[in-house]
C-alpha cells in the first residue's frame, strides 16, 4: 500500500522545523501521511514522548493515567493533524497511538 502525501503547511515555526527534521517525505518533497510518520510524532516529539501507555486490564490507551475514550482520541487526532500531519486519517492516528502505547508498556 502506498502512503498518501501532502504539502506541508504547518503554522508554528517550531513544529515546522521539527517536521522537517524528523518526518519522512516523498521524493517530490511532500510529507508522507502514513503510520510510520504518525508513530514518529508520538514516540519522538517532546509533547508526546512517554505520555501514552496501554492498560492491559482496561484494554485502553492511557494518557498520563487518563483513559483515552472516543472524544479524547478525536482530540488527539485533531492535534496531530493541526500540528504535524494535515489530513492524516483518524484510523491511522489511533492505530499509531495503540502501537506506541503498547511499545511503551513493554519497556
SVG drawing of the C-alpha trace seen along z (x, -y; Angstrom):
<svg xmlns="http://www.w3.org/2000/svg" viewBox="-16 -30 32 37">
<polyline fill="none" stroke="black" stroke-width="0.4" points="0.0,0.0 1.4,-3.4 1.3,-6.2 -0.6,-9.4 1.4,-12.5 0.5,-16.2 2.2,-19.5 3.5,-20.7 1.5,-23.6 2.4,-23.9 1.9,-27.2 4.2,-27.1 7.8,-27.6 8.9,-25.2 6.7,-22.4 7.6,-23.1 11.3,-22.7 10.6,-19.5 8.6,-18.1 11.4,-18.8 14.0,-17.1 12.1,-14.1 9.4,-13.0 9.6,-11.2 8.9,-12.9 8.1,-11.6 10.7,-12.1 8.7,-15.1 9.1,-16.7 5.6,-16.2 5.0,-14.9 4.0,-11.2 0.7,-10.7 1.4,-7.2 1.6,-5.1 5.4,-5.5 5.3,-9.3 2.5,-9.2 4.5,-6.8 7.5,-9.2 5.4,-12.1 4.1,-10.0 7.5,-8.4 9.9,-11.3 8.2,-14.7 8.7,-16.0 5.0,-16.8 4.0,-13.2 7.1,-11.0 6.4,-8.7 3.0,-10.1 0.9,-7.1 0.7,-3.6 -1.5,-0.7 -3.5,0.7 -4.0,4.5 -6.8,4.7 -8.9,2.0 -7.7,2.7 -7.4,-1.0 -4.6,-3.6 -3.9,-5.9 -2.7,-9.4 -0.8,-10.1 -3.2,-7.8 -6.4,-9.1 -8.3,-6.6 -8.4,-7.7 -12.1,-7.5 -13.6,-8.3 -13.6,-12.1 -10.0,-12.1 -9.0,-10.0 -10.6,-12.5 -8.9,-15.4 -5.6,-13.6 -6.1,-13.1 -7.1,-16.7 -3.9,-17.9 -1.7,-15.7 -3.4,-16.9 -3.1,-20.6 0.5,-20.5 2.2,-17.8 0.3,-15.6 -2.6,-17.5 -5.3,-15.2 -3.9,-12.1 -6.9,-9.7 -8.4,-9.1 -7.9,-5.4 -4.1,-5.8 -3.6,-8.2 -5.4,-6.0 -3.7,-2.8 -0.3,-4.5 -1.3,-5.6 -2.2,-2.0 1.1,-0.7 3.2,-3.3 1.3,-2.8 1.9,1.0 5.6,0.5 5.8,-1.9 4.2,0.6 6.7,3.3 9.7,1.1"/>
</svg>
